[in-house]
Amino acid sequence: MLLSTETNGSMDIAVSTVATVSQLLNASQGKFSDVDHEALSKLTQTLQNFSLLNESIKFLVQPNLAVQSFKGKPGTQHVQLTLFNATGNDTFIPGRIKLDSNTKPFPEEIVDLQMNITFSKGLNKGVGFVLYNSDHFFPSKSFKPSLNTKRRVLSANLFENGSDAMEVQFSVTPSNDSTMSLDDFACVFWSYSENDWSTKGCTKKSFSGHAQCSCTPDRRENNFNLNKNFAVLMSFNINYQYSEALNWISITGCTLSILGLAVTAVYQIATRKSRGCSPTLLLVNICLSMMIFYLFFIFGINNPVHHAEVANVSAENLVPVSDYHQYSDEGPCTALTALIHFFLLATFTWNTLYGINVFLLFKTTMSGTPPWFPKVSLAVGWGFPAIIVGISLGSTYRVEDPLGYRQEEFCWLAFLDPKQNFDMRKPMFWGFLLPLVIMLISNIVILVYFSKNTCKTIPNLNRYTFNFIQILSEVIH
């Protein structure tokens, strides 16, 4: 829908027009990916013209869109627009927006957005503002958001040949979401020639609770009087809740388990002649993989690198790639995750091989375990986990994005999406849980087969089992 630039000032038409466009902004950002960019450009440009052609309509506010116009007196040097904090639902209402010719400073804690325009020779005609509650009408090629953050856009519009703007200053409050903290920001305006955000003529002033920007005209182009849409593009860090160090109960329990496994392994090796090669090989490798897993769990589960929750605002005014700042891999957490992943998978793999060994012994009671089984067990017991870990690392890990493979809070596999929902595309599902389920199912099948054949072989056991089930049924009822 395009707004009519021939609107005759009718309040009903103006209100209906702004309300309709406001409702469009209720759609999610993904809905605008298939919309023709040219149509969106025409829509925003028409809104800019609308704010100037309807000076009699001073104040139009809808939940996601506000159109304001200011008719300055001769000699007016400044115009200030302020958006105050919301007390509940973060939408626009008349009481949140103030338009004045004074540059009165308000306390930072009550202001969400503020813009000051300074005129070199005074305001001759007027200035119009269009305030968007999101950037859905400005689909960028260079800035790709991935978090559920809000970016407001403020259009400041001057009559051509009406006034000369010397400087535009604006400031924006970062998100008050306690799970995120500001990393950096860029001061930009929308370039209709490039169909993207541009930093030309805009600089960062400072950051002290607010991201503060300043944009000045380019006298060589002599086009600063044309309509412009300003915004602050911010990138955020996630405020991770790093896991606490293991308490003494956990460390003591893991240590006792390691000692018990070590004694078991030594005993199995010392008495291996009485059992044969296969059971000893399997039991020793089960103990070995579990011992190493416990050691890495004690000393490596906690991430040794903690990222500080402080802004890292750079002096350069560069458009960020996304609203989510991802730290590159800086420590051993990824290596520790891979080792814990490997030895835990190896533990379950060796336990599954032990179940297969029991199945083979039951099937071939007279001849025993096949001679090829120990060599195959060694290849599968250590090779299968290595293949799974290698595929997981190769397909999800990047130095610049280590959280595709692991978590940040502690050194273990990633399993949540940015919205903190379980994601089956993450390696926790297909790199650990899926192989684990397959191994557990195989062990259950072996157990059922073994139990069924044992009951057939020993009739009394089958009768006792039936009586036990019957008594249990009566007790339950």
Secondary structure, 3 states (H helix, E strand, C coil): CCCCCCCCCCHHHHHHHHHHHHHHCCCCHHHHCCCCHHHHHHHHHHHHHHHHHCCCCCEEEECCEEEEEECCCCCCCEEEEEEECCCCCCCCCHHHEEEECCCCCCCHHHEEEEEEEEECCCCCCCEEEEEECCCCCCCCCCCCCCCCCCCCEEEEEECCCCCCEEEEEEEECCCCCCCEEEEEEEEEEEECCCCEEECCCEEEEEECCCEEEEECCCCCCCCCCCCEEEEEEEEEEECCCCCCCCCHHHHHHHHHHHHHHHHHHHHHHHCHHHCCHHHHHHHHHHHHHHHHHHHHHHHHCECCCCCCCCCCCCCCCCCCCCCECCCCCCCCHHHHHHHHHHHHHHHHHHHHHHHHHHHHHHHCCCCCCCCCHHHHHHHHHHHHHHHHHHHHHHHHCECCEHHHCECCCECCECCECCCCCECCCCHHHHHHHHHHHHHHHHHHHHHHHHHHHHHHHCHHHHHHHHHHHHHHHHHHC
